[in-house]
Amino acid sequence: MTPEMIGLYGGVLLLVLLAIRAPIGVALGLSGVAGLFALRGVTATFSAVGSITYDFIANWELTSVPMFLLMGAVVYHSGLATSLFRAARAWLSFLPGGLAISTNLASAGFAAASGSSVAMTGAMARLAIPEMLRAGYEKGLAAGSVASAGTLGALIPPSIPFIIYGVFVQESIGKLLLAGLLPGLLTMFCYSVLILVRVKLKPELAPRTHDQVEMKEKLRLLARAWPIPVMVLGVVGGLYSGSVTATETGAFGAGVAIIASIADRSFSWRMFRNSILETLRMTSAIFLIAMGAVIFTRFLTLSHVTVLIGTLVSDYSLSLPVFLVFVSIFFLILGMFLDPVGLMLISLPILQPITSRLGVDMIWFGVIMVKYIEIGLLTPPIGLNLFVTSAALGREFPFERIVKGTAWFLCAEAVVMILIMSFPQISLFIPGLSGP
Amino acid sequence: MINQILRPLSGLFELLAGLATTLMMMHILAGVILRVVFDVSLLGTVAIVSYFYMVTMVFAGIFVVSWRQEHIRVDIVAELLPVPLRRITDSMAELASLVFFFIFTYGLTYSALQKTAVHERVDAVFSYLTVWPLRWVAVAGVGLAMLVSLWHLYHLVINGQLPAAAREDRADDQELQP
């Protein structure tokens, strides 16, 4: 049997294992191991499995993942996210759909302190949706604005998918994190405009709230959210200057969040313990997938499937626009079924030979990929953000309303994606300005 | 019986990985503050964080995540299946986990024996750090995850469902959420 055929069988085994509900990391790892057995024999396989996975984990750049997860966990458990939402609400509730726009803005702020979309959606769903429903907001708008705003978490730095992507394609993690900033803000802007226009055209979607908040109270609420700007300054400023690494900005952010919770008297050992445990569980779950992907990638490389894909691209003279259309369809379909990190790590070994053959800028492509895997969080049947929103609201809140409400935001996402793909500078401008 | 061993070990590894996470944050933060404020480098931070805290946290965490049945999976196809067939696919998935964790443990042990024999050390700028014992933490974490898969498989085959112990642990934790 040719190595290429073994490579294809390995791909089929991966799909079967995913279908029977094996953990994604196990599915990737076992398919890779089976393929390596067939290609290189038992001893070489055991040696590779033991050494490449361990060396992959003992890696300074990857340590930024737990630090950013910890930062987000402390922000959530300490109640800082609540302060942020209250401040946004006090300042923006005068706008049509003001509560939904506040949610959007608070999510962007929370995104600057958290690298995980799903964690962010869970937090904002519990905070914002009950407030919107009490104010008489249409259920779909309330749930849709929370589910979609959650995707900002993976774009606005820090971002876990960008770090993992950077390690796999060997691009600067600092530049990748900065590359997500403008697309993240653009997405937030498009969401806000969408809410504003919809509520202007159909005011019954979001009745005006008559909150009369005095300026003194507004300033007090804003002051309580002080750690967020400090974190943004620390993370974005540090990455931009190039003077600190992504890991260091993560530890700095986590430290600021803990100090803020002590100052705010919301610190407790129970809160701290929960934040630490949540961080280590999420980190280990993500890294099992990443280690599986490392084994699978080694197998695909040895099977020459990656070379075969590159040759096919040359033979068929695949152009960049056609490739982008193919990538869009690929991610929109797979995004409906796969978890974001899993989707990224399964598709990277297949797409990377094509991007290198076409000479695609890998930072720009990283933004496109992360945007698509985040859109996958909003598309049924497996849109994780839809489920997280639904879980936070309970069974009495119809799931279909969440899906319908989110569909409007997917239209805004289509506009954002066209802009990002047409104008690479949206992604590349800030990294181009930053230090080495 | 195996439950009585795995449950306290899961708590112990959770504590170990939690300590590694806390120390990682404090160590990096101390390094940044010393460098930015006092222009002093905390030598060896990269080696200590990467080889000690990170390895302990991830590999001990894999056992904890396995014990709590919190690995990330794709549910869509399995949820469409009728219950009797679902039991078979669940058992096959657990068997796949068992086989993978066995090979993974074997591979890590193979590598750990080699590195132990040469007393593996890494350059930490100020000195060479002995790091081979961490290889055995990785072996322990993945090896225990393999035992968890074996225990899950036994329950699936005998009782037709996964054991309740991990679900009880998760429920205890949810009561602690704000």
Contacts between the chains, C-beta under 8 A, distances in Angstrom:
chain1	res1	chain2	res2	distance
A	17	B	93	7.5
A	17	B	96	5.6
A	18	B	74	4.9
A	18	B	77	7.9
A	19	B	74	7.4
A	19	B	77	4.2
A	19	B	78	7.3
A	19	B	89	7.9
A	20	B	77	7.6
A	20	B	78	6.5
A	20	B	89	4.2
A	20	B	90	7.8
A	20	B	92	5.1
A	20	B	93	4.9
A	20	B	96	7.4
A	21	B	73	5.0
A	21	B	74	6.7
A	21	B	75	6.3
A	21	B	77	7.5
A	21	B	78	4.0
A	21	B	89	6.3
A	21	B	90	6.6
A	21	B	93	4.8
A	22	B	73	7.1
A	22	B	92	7.8
A	22	B	93	4.2
A	22	B	96	4.4
A	22	B	97	6.3
A	23	B	71	3.5
A	23	B	72	6.5
A	23	B	73	5.4
A	23	B	93	7.8
A	23	B	97	6.3
A	24	B	71	7.7
A	24	B	72	5.3
A	24	B	73	6.5
A	24	B	74	6.7
A	25	B	71	6.8
A	25	B	72	7.5
A	26	B	71	7.4
A	26	B	93	7.9
A	26	B	96	5.7
A	26	B	97	4.9
A	26	B	100	4.7
A	26	B	101	7.7
A	27	B	96	7.3
A	29	B	100	5.1
A	29	B	104	6.8
A	30	B	96	5.6
A	30	B	99	6.4
A	30	B	100	4.4
A	30	B	103	7.8
A	33	B	100	6.8
A	33	B	103	5.3
A	45	B	103	7.7
A	45	B	107	7.5
A	46	B	103	7.2
A	46	B	106	5.7
A	46	B	107	4.5
A	46	B	110	4.9
A	47	B	107	7.1
A	47	B	110	6.2
A	47	B	111	7.0
A	48	B	107	7.4
A	49	B	103	6.1
A	49	B	104	6.0
A	49	B	106	7.9
A	49	B	107	3.3
A	49	B	108	7.6
A	50	B	104	8.0
A	50	B	106	7.8
A	50	B	107	3.4
A	50	B	108	4.6
A	50	B	109	7.3
A	50	B	110	5.1
A	50	B	111	3.2
A	50	B	112	7.4
A	51	B	107	7.8
A	51	B	111	4.9
A	53	B	104	7.2
A	53	B	107	7.6
A	53	B	108	7.5
A	54	B	55	7.3
A	54	B	108	6.6
A	54	B	111	6.3
A	54	B	135	6.8
A	54	B	138	5.9
A	57	B	54	6.1
A	57	B	55	5.9
A	57	B	58	5.1
A	57	B	59	7.3
A	57	B	138	7.9
A	58	B	50	4.9
A	58	B	51	5.0
A	58	B	54	6.3
A	58	B	55	5.5
A	58	B	131	8.0
A	58	B	134	7.8
A	59	B	50	6.0
A	59	B	54	7.4
A	60	B	46	4.8
A	60	B	49	6.7
A	60	B	50	4.8
A	62	B	54	7.0
A	63	B	24	6.7
A	63	B	28	7.6
A	63	B	49	5.4
A	63	B	50	6.4
A	63	B	53	7.6
A	63	B	54	5.3
A	66	B	21	6.1
A	66	B	24	6.7
A	66	B	54	7.7
A	66	B	57	6.5
A	67	B	24	7.3
A	67	B	25	6.5
A	67	B	28	6.8
A	70	B	21	6.7
A	70	B	25	6.0
A	77	B	178	6.0
A	79	B	178	6.8
A	243	B	36	7.8
A	244	B	32	6.3
A	244	B	36	7.6
A	247	B	28	6.0
A	247	B	49	7.5
A	248	B	28	5.9
A	248	B	31	7.2
A	248	B	32	4.7
A	250	B	28	7.8
A	251	B	24	7.6
A	251	B	25	5.2
A	251	B	28	3.7
A	251	B	29	4.6
A	251	B	32	6.6
A	252	B	29	6.5
A	252	B	32	5.7
A	254	B	25	5.2
A	254	B	29	7.6
A	255	B	25	7.0
A	255	B	29	4.6
A	270	B	176	6.0
A	271	B	178	7.3
A	273	B	18	7.3
A	274	B	173	7.6
A	274	B	176	5.8
A	274	B	177	7.2
A	276	B	18	4.7
A	276	B	21	5.2
A	276	B	22	5.9
A	277	B	14	6.6
A	277	B	18	6.1
A	277	B	173	7.4
A	279	B	21	5.7
A	280	B	14	7.5
A	280	B	17	4.6
A	280	B	18	6.0
A	280	B	20	7.9
A	280	B	21	5.1
A	280	B	57	5.6
A	280	B	61	4.7
A	280	B	64	7.1
A	281	B	61	6.5
A	281	B	64	6.4
A	281	B	65	5.6
A	281	B	68	7.2
A	281	B	70	6.0
A	283	B	21	7.9
A	283	B	57	6.4
A	283	B	58	6.4
A	283	B	61	6.2
A	284	B	17	7.5
A	284	B	57	7.4
A	284	B	58	5.5
A	284	B	61	2.9
A	284	B	62	5.0
A	284	B	64	6.7
A	284	B	65	4.8
A	285	B	65	5.1
A	285	B	70	6.1
A	285	B	71	6.0
A	285	B	72	5.4
A	286	B	72	7.8
A	287	B	58	4.9
A	287	B	61	7.9
A	287	B	62	7.8
A	288	B	62	5.7
A	288	B	65	7.2
A	288	B	71	6.5
A	289	B	72	6.4
A	337	B	74	6.1
A	337	B	76	5.2
A	338	B	74	6.0
A	339	B	72	5.1
A	339	B	74	7.1
A	341	B	72	7.6
A	342	B	72	6.4
A	342	B	74	7.5
A	381	B	76	5.9
A	382	B	74	7.2
A	382	B	75	7.2
A	382	B	76	5.5
